[in-house]
């Protein structure tokens, strides 16, 4: 595992510096072919590794390489054709990572998909409320919607044969929600609420304590130790 990790890091660095050196001298057509091929080659290598190794460790590393290639593809294509940044890019990253996660049962790739999904929805909520994309992360209340949806996905998204996937949705959704409450309870000037900063902070402190306490109670009753631990940490 250590050898394969070092090999993956070295290969990624070699590919990056190779293209950094020669990318500008390639024609646009060749650049498009390379960009379209890179994630497909990585997924093909991932499939071969999954057939050879039961632990799927190498397949997981190659999956991260495939996601990195996909993210790089969209960024480079956007810069090449002067496409305006949009939240949809995060959704595309999340969908690609999620497909690989469910295809191979890899929890690390599911976590990447959850992060992309959270970024997409939080940015989209900020854009809907009139904030530019580069300022969307200054409004923690935009995290409420992805946090709630992740908790709902833990209950309703099918996960047969993948028993730990709902746990990832539950814990991630709870962390997103409580993190937003924590930030708003200390820095009320970030709130959408048209109230004085101090008032907004007090409101979110009370609500944050209540949600953390509820997480502790539900986690204890259902036997969800991870939920109970997250609720305890944020309550403290």
N, C-alpha and C positions, 0 to 999 in steps of 0.2 A: 504493500500500500504506500509506504514512504517513497519507494522507487517510482511508482506510477504517478504519485503526486508531483514529485520533482520533475519527472519527464513531461507531465502536462504543463507545468509552469514554464519549463524551458521551451517547449514547442510553441506555447502561446506567445512567449516573448520573441521567439525567432520569427514567427509569422508577422507579428506586429511590426518589428523593426525592418523586416524585408519589405513590407508594403509601404512603410513610412519612407523608405529609401527610394523605391521605384514607382510608387503610386502615381505621382504627377506626370510621369513619362508615358503612362498607359492611355490609350484612347478611351473615350466614354463607353463604347461598345464592349471593350475588353473589361473595363471596370464593372459594368453591369453583369457580365457573365460570371466574373469572379465573386461578386457580391451574392448573386443568386445561388451559386454552387457551394459556397463555404458552409452554410448551415446544413445543407443536404448531405455533404460529405461527413460532417460531424455526426449527424443523426445515423448515417450508415455505419460509421465506426462504433457508435453507441450500440446499435443492434448487434454487431459482431461481438462486441465485448460482453453483452448481456447473454449471448448464447454460450460463451466460453467460461464465464465466471458467475457462479451462483450468488455470491454476495452482492453483486451489482455495484461494487465500489468503483471500479474503473468506468463502468457505464454511467455512473452518477457524475464523475469528473468530466467525461465526454459530453454529458448532457449540459453541464455548465458551460463548456466550450461552445456547444451549439447555440445556447441562449445568448452567449456573449457575441457570437458571430451574427445572430439575428438582430440584436440590439445595434451592433455596429453597422449592419446593412442599412437599417432604417435611418440612422443618423447620417450616414454618408450619402445615401440617396436624397435625403432631405436637403443636405447642404449642396449637393451637386445640382439639383433642380430648383434650388431656392424656395423650398416649401416652408410655409410658416409653421412653427411649432404648434402642436395641438395635443390635448389630453389623450386622444385616440392612440397615440404611440404607446402609452403605458398599457392600454387595453390589449394591443397587439402583442406586446411582450408577455403579458400575463396569460393570454390565450395560448401562446406557443409553449410557455413553460408548463402550463396546466395540462396540455395535451401530452407532453412527454412524461409528466409526473404520473398521470393516470395510466398511460400505456405501459410504464415499467414499474409502477408502484414505488416511486422514489419520493421520500418525504422532503428532502432538501429542495427538489425542484418545485414541489407544492408550495413551500415557503416562499420561493422566488415569485411564483404565480400570485400568491396572496399579497405580497408587497406591491407588485405591479397593479393588481386590482385596487388596492387601497390608494395608491398614488393617482390612478385614473379617476376614481370617483371623487376623491377630495379635490383634485384640480377642477373636475367638471362642475362640482357644486360651487366652487369659488367663481368660476367663469359665469355660471348661471346668475350669480348674485352681482355681477358687474365688475369683478376684479380681474386684472390681466393675469396671464398664466404665470409670469415670473413673480407675482405677489401672492399666489394662491396658498402658499405654505404659511403665510402670516395669519391665517384664520383657522385656528384649531377646530372650531365648530364644524368645519367641512369634513372632519373625520367621523362625525356622528353617524352619517349614512353608511359608509363602508363598514364601520364597526358593527352596527346593527345587522347589516346584510350578512356579514361573516358569521355572526351568531345564528342567524336563520339558516344559512347554508349548512352549518353543522348538523342541523336537524333534518333538512330536506334534500340535500344533495346525495344521491346514491353513492355508496362506498363499499359495495360488496367485495370481500376479499382484501379490503384495505382498511382494517379496523382502526388504525391510528389517524386516518385522514380527518374524521370529524373532530378529534381532539385538537388538531392543528387549527381548524376553523374556529373552534370555541375559544381557545387560548389567544389566538391572534385577534379575534374580534374584541375580546375583553381587554386585552392590552391596548388596542387602538382607542377604545372608548375611555378607559381610565386615564390613559396618557393625555387625551384631550381635556378631561376634567382637571387633571393635575396642572396642566399649563394654564388653563383659564382661571383656576382658583388662585394662582399666584401672579399672573400678568393679565389683569382684566381688560387692559387697553386693546387686546387682540380680539375681543368679543364682538359679535354682530349686534348684541343687545344695545339699544339706545339708552343705556343707563350710565350713571357715573361708574368709574372703574372699580371703586371700592364696593359698590352694591353688586356689580357683576361677580366680583371675586367671592363675596360672601355666599351668593346664590350657588355658585359652582362648587364651593367648598362643602356646603351642605349636601348638594346632590351627589358629589363625589364620594363623600362618606357613606351615603345611603347605598349607592351602587356597589361600592366595595364591600360593605357589610352584607348586602344581598348576595354577592358572588361567594362570599365565605359560607353563608347559610346554604345556598343551593349546592355548592361544591361538596360540602359536608354531607348533605342529605343524599345526593346522587352518587357519592363515592368518587367524584372528580377531583382528585388531589391536586392536579395542576391548576384547576380553576380556583380552588381554595387557596393555594399558594400565591397565585397572582393577586387575588382579592386581599389577602393579608398584607402582601408587600405594599400595595398602593394605599391600603388603609393606614399603615404605619407612616 
